[in-house]
Amino acid sequence: MNKAISIMIGLLTTILSKAQEKWMIQSEYLAPSDTVLVFKPKAYNEKEKFPLVYLLHGYSENYRQWSQTTDLQKLADQYGFIIVTPDGFTSYYINSPTNKNSQYEDFFFKELVPKVHRSFNIDDKNVFISGLSMGGYGALRYFIVHPDYFNTAGSTSGALEVDYPNFQKVSQHFWQNNRLIDDLTANIGNPKTANWSRYSISTLLKQHPDFKKAFIFDCGTEDILYSNSAKLKQQTDGLKIPATFISQPGDHNTEYWNKSIEHHFVYFQQHLKK
C-alpha cells in the first residue's frame, strides 16, 4: 500500500474514533449497564459550546438502532450537533412502578444527563430530543415533564397512546404474539388493575396545562400508529400548542425514519437560541 494512502487511512481512523464514543454506564437505577453511542461533529472543540440532540430508539431495538437507520456522523457534522443515543431497553423510558431495577427516567436525568454535560461543552440553551416509535413517546414525555431542560423536541412514528387494545393490535401486527403487551405488563402493571392510559402523551398534556412549548412530530400515513399522531395533532390544536405535524406517505420502518429524522434536525436548527 502506498505510504501516503496508509497515513491518510490512519488519520481518518483517528478522526472517526475521536468523533464517536461508546460508553458503558453502570447505573444504580437499572439492572443492566446502559450502552450509549455519542457522535461529535468534526468541528467540535473545547473552546465552543455545542447543541445537543438525544435520539431514543424504538421498542425491541437498542442503542444502535439510530446509527443503523441513518448516518449520524453525517448529521452531526452537517448541523454541528452532538448526538447521544442511549439504550432504552423495553422500558418505555419511564420509572417502572413495579420493577425497582427499571427506573429509566431517573437514570436519564440523574446519571446520563450529568455525564453528557461533564464530558462535553454543551450549549444549555440548545438541548433537543427526538425518537422513533417507543422513543418518540419517550422524547415527548421527557419534553412535557422536563420542559426547562429542552429547547424543543420531536417524535417520528410515535407510540404515543399507552392503551392495551392499541398495543395488543400492534404486537400482533409486528410479532404475531403478545410480546409488547407482556413487556408493558411487567413494566407498568396488569392492565386489568393498572391505569395504563395515565402514561399516554394525551394524558400528560392534560396533567400539564401550562405546557405550551413548540415541537415537531410526524407519522407515515400507512403506519399502524398513525392514529396516535392524528389524535395528538387534534389535541395540540385544541390546546393552542404550536406543534408542527408532518403527515406523509410511509410505514413503520427504517426507510421512513431515515427520511423523517432529517426534518427534525432542520427544525432544531431553525429553533437554535442565541
N, C-alpha and C positions, 0 to 999 in steps of 0.2 A: 504493500500500500504506500502511495506517495506520502512522504513525511508531512508535508503541509496539510494534506487532507486529514491525516491522522491527528494532527494538532487541533484542527478545526473541529473534528468529531469529539475530541477530548474536552474542548472548551464548551461545546454545545451540551455535552453531558453534565458538565459542572454547572452551567446556567440552569438547566432543567432541574437539577437536584436542589439548587438554591431557590428556584421559583416554586417548587412543590414540596410540601412536607406531609408526613404521615405521623399522627400521634396515636398513642395508646394510653387512654386515661383510666386509671383505677379510680372508681367512684364509690363514695360512701352511700350513694343513693341508688345504685344499680348493682345487680348481682354480677353480670359480666362486665369486663372493661369495655370502654367505648372507643371505637376506632374512628378517627377523624382525618379527612384529607383537607389540606389547605393549599390554595393556589394564589400566589402573589403575582401581581403584574410585573412585567420586566422593568418598568420604571420605578419599582419600589426602592426606597432609600430611607435611611434613618433620620433624615432632616425634614421630611414632609409627613403630613398626616394623610391617610388614605381611607376612602369609603370602604365599607364592609358589607358583604352580602352573605347571609346564611341560606343554604339551599337544603330543604328537607325532602327525603325520599319517600316513596310510597310503601304501602303495606306489602309484605312478603319480599321486600328488597332490602338493600343495606347502603352503607356509606358510599359504595362505588356506583350506585345507580346513575347519579347525575354525570359523573365523569365518563360513564359508558353510553350516556344518552347524547351528549354534546361535547364540544371541545371547550372545556372550562378554562384551560390556559389561554386559549384564543380570546375568550370573553374577558378574562382578567386583564389581558394586555390591551384589548381594544377599548375597554371602558375605564381602565385604571382602578378596578375594584379588587380588594382581597376577597376571595371566595372560600367559605368554610362549609364542608359537607360532613356532618356527624352521622353516626349510626343511631337510628331511632328504634331499631328492632321492630316489634309489633306493638309498641307502647301507646300508639296514637298520640304520643308526645304529651301525655298527661301524667299527673301523680295518681297512681292507682290507689283506690280506696280499699282494695282487697289484697294487694301484694306489696309488702313493705320494701321489697327488692326491685321495684319498678316505679321509682319516684322520678320520672323523666323530667318533668318541668323544673324540679329542684336541681337536678343535675345540670340542666341547660343554663339556668340563670345563676346558680351558686358556684358552679365549677367550670363549665365550658366558657361562659362569657368572661369571667375574670382572667382565665388563661389566655384567651384570644387578645384581650386588652393588655395583658402583661407582655405578650410575645411580639406585638406589632404596634406601630404608630397608627392608631385608629382615629379617624375623624368622628368624634362622638355625635356630631350633628347629622351624620350621614351613615346610619346603620340601617340596613334593609334586610328583609327576609321574604323568601318565597318557597314554594314546594309544589309537588305534584301529588294528586290523589290524597292519601293519608297525610302527606307532607303539606298539601295545600290547606288541609284542615289545621294542621299544627301551626303553619305560618300565620293564618288569620286569627287563630286562638291567641297566640302569643302577642300579636299586634293589638288585639282588642283588650287583653288583660294587662299588658305592659306597654301602653302607648307612648310613655315618656322615653323609653329606650330606643324605639324605632322611628325613623323618619317616615317611612311608608312600607307597604307590604304587597305581596302578590300571591295568587293561588291559580294553579292551572289544573283543570280536571279535578277539582276539589271534592273529596268525600266529606261534605260539609254538614250533612244531617245525620246525626248518630241515632239511627232508627232501626229496630230489629227487622221488620219486614223488608225494608230497603236493603239492608246489608245481607240478609239471607238470600235475596234475589241476586245481589252482586256476587256473593260467594259461590252460588250455584253456577252463575254465568261464567266465571273465570276458572273455577277449580272443580266444578261438579261435586262439591261436598260442602260441609259447613265449617271449614277451617277458619274463616274470618269471624264467624259467629262464636266459635269455640274460643278463639283468642280474646275476643272482646269480653266474653263472659268471664274468662279468667282474670281479665284486667279491670273490668268495671262492675262485675256482678251479674247475677242471674237476671235476665230481662223481665222475668215474671215478678221480681221483687225490687229490682233496682231501676231507678228512673234514668234510662239511657239518654233521653232527649235533653236532659239538663246540660249535656256536653255539646249539643248542636250549636253551630255558629248563630243560627237564628235566636236561640235562647240566650247566648252570651250577649248579643246585641240588645236584647230586652233587659238584661241584667245591668247593662252599662249604658243607660240612656243619654249620658253626656258625651259618648263617643261619637265624634263627627269627622274623624280624620280620613283623608282620601287614600284609596288603594286601588289596585288593579286585579281583576280576576277574569278568567276565560274558561271556555269549555267547548269541545267539539260537538257538533250537532248530532253526531251518531253515537256519542258516548252514553253508556248506561247511567252515568251520574249527571247527565245534562240537567235533569230536573232540579238537582241540588243548587246549581248555579243560577238557574232561572228563578228559583224561589228567593235566592239571595238578592238578585237584581231587583225583584219586586219589593223586597223589604228595604233595601238601601234607598230606593226611590221614595218610598213612603216616609222614611226617616230623614230624608234630605241629606244623606251621607254622600259626598262627592266621589262615588266609586265609578271606575271605568270598567265596563264589561265588554269583552270581545267574544262574540259568538261567530264561529267559523266552522267550515266542514272539517271533520276529523273524528277519530275514535280514541279510545282509551289506550294509547300505545306510544312507543318510543318515537315513531315517525312524527306524531303530532307534537310531542313535548320538545323535540329537537327544534321545531319551528316556533312553538309558542313562547318558550322561555326568552327568546330574543326580544319580544315585545316588553317583557318585564324589565330587562336591562335598559332598554330605551326609556321606559317610563321612569325608572330610578334615576337615570342620568338627567332627565328633564326636571326631576324634583330635588336635585342636589341643592343644599343650602350653603350659602357662602359664610 
